[in-house]
Amino acid sequence: QVRLVESGGGSVQVGGSLRLSCVASGYDYRSVCMAWFRQAPRKAREAVAALYTGGDFTYYHDSVKGRFTISQDNAKNTLYLEMNDLRPEDTAMYYCAADPDRRGTAWCSEVAHNGGFGYWGQGTQVTVSS
């Protein structure tokens, strides 16, 4: 059974930092497309960052480039999102997503843009106040 469990959200002031974690279980973590999405109230869900755990692909939304870093720890089956210089517009529920049923960086690029991941975590709230 695939499980994705996020943690690390919280409330910070503008310019602050947070690190989100997503512990994955129930599938082979190697060579899998994983991503972080976010959804703010009354807004559409959007992909924040994605990577292929086998390497050779990362993606960042333009609004977070230079501020957020997606990374992984294969030994811990964990995906991270390091968020720096946080802004009020970063306030949202953040979700971890994975697609272990399909492989390859080309698929990862496609699903990172269309959001068609097969598995999602329960989300962790990030609130940035000025």
C-alpha positions in Angstrom: 0.0 0.0 0.0 1.5 3.3 -1.1 1.7 5.9 1.6 3.0 9.5 1.5 3.3 11.3 4.8 4.2 15.0 4.8 5.5 17.0 7.7 7.3 20.3 8.4 4.7 22.9 7.6 4.0 25.8 10.0 3.6 29.5 10.3 6.5 31.8 9.6 7.1 35.5 8.8 8.0 36.9 5.5 11.6 36.0 4.6 11.5 32.9 6.8 12.3 29.3 6.0 10.8 25.9 6.3 11.7 22.4 5.2 9.0 20.0 4.2 9.5 16.3 4.3 7.6 13.5 2.7 8.2 9.9 3.8 7.2 7.4 1.2 6.4 3.7 1.7 4.8 0.8 -0.1 6.8 1.0 -3.3 10.3 0.9 -4.8 11.5 4.4 -4.2 14.1 4.2 -6.9 13.4 5.8 -10.3 10.1 7.3 -9.4 8.6 10.7 -10.3 7.8 12.7 -7.1 6.7 16.2 -6.7 5.4 18.9 -4.3 2.1 20.7 -5.2 0.3 23.4 -3.4 -3.2 24.7 -3.2 -4.2 28.0 -1.7 -7.9 28.9 -0.9 -9.9 29.6 -4.0 -7.0 28.9 -6.3 -6.1 25.9 -8.5 -3.6 23.4 -7.4 -0.1 24.0 -8.9 3.1 22.1 -9.1 5.8 23.7 -7.1 8.7 21.3 -7.8 9.3 17.8 -9.0 12.2 15.4 -9.5 12.9 11.9 -10.8 14.5 9.9 -8.0 16.6 8.1 -10.5 18.2 11.4 -11.5 18.3 13.7 -14.5 15.1 15.6 -14.0 14.0 18.4 -11.8 11.3 21.0 -12.3 10.5 24.2 -10.5 7.6 26.6 -10.9 8.9 30.0 -12.0 7.6 31.7 -8.8 9.9 29.5 -6.6 13.1 29.3 -8.6 16.0 30.4 -6.6 14.1 30.2 -3.3 12.9 26.5 -3.1 15.0 23.4 -3.5 13.7 19.9 -4.0 15.8 17.0 -2.9 15.7 13.4 -1.8 17.3 10.9 0.6 17.0 7.5 -1.0 18.2 5.8 2.1 15.3 7.2 4.0 12.7 7.1 1.2 12.2 10.8 1.8 11.5 13.7 -0.4 12.2 17.2 0.8 11.3 20.8 -0.1 13.6 23.4 1.4 11.8 26.8 1.2 13.6 30.0 1.8 12.7 33.7 1.5 9.1 32.8 2.0 6.4 35.2 0.9 2.7 35.6 1.7 1.8 34.2 -1.7 3.5 31.0 -0.7 0.7 30.4 1.8 -1.0 27.2 0.9 -1.6 23.5 1.7 1.4 21.6 0.4 1.0 18.1 -0.9 3.5 15.4 -1.8 2.8 13.3 -4.9 4.3 10.2 -6.4 3.8 8.1 -9.5 5.5 4.7 -9.0 3.4 3.0 -11.6 5.2 4.6 -14.5 8.9 5.3 -15.0 11.2 7.6 -17.0 12.1 11.3 -17.0 9.9 12.0 -20.0 6.8 10.8 -18.1 8.0 12.7 -15.1 8.1 15.9 -17.1 4.6 15.3 -18.4 3.0 14.5 -15.1 4.8 17.3 -13.3 2.9 19.7 -15.6 -0.5 18.0 -15.8 -0.7 16.8 -12.1 -1.6 13.3 -13.1 0.1 11.6 -10.1 -1.4 8.4 -8.8 -0.7 8.9 -5.1 -1.0 11.9 -2.8 -0.2 12.7 0.8 -2.6 14.3 3.2 -1.0 17.7 3.0 0.8 20.1 5.4 -0.1 23.7 5.8 2.3 26.5 5.2 1.3 30.0 6.3 3.5 33.1 5.7 2.6 36.3 7.4 3.9 39.8 6.9 
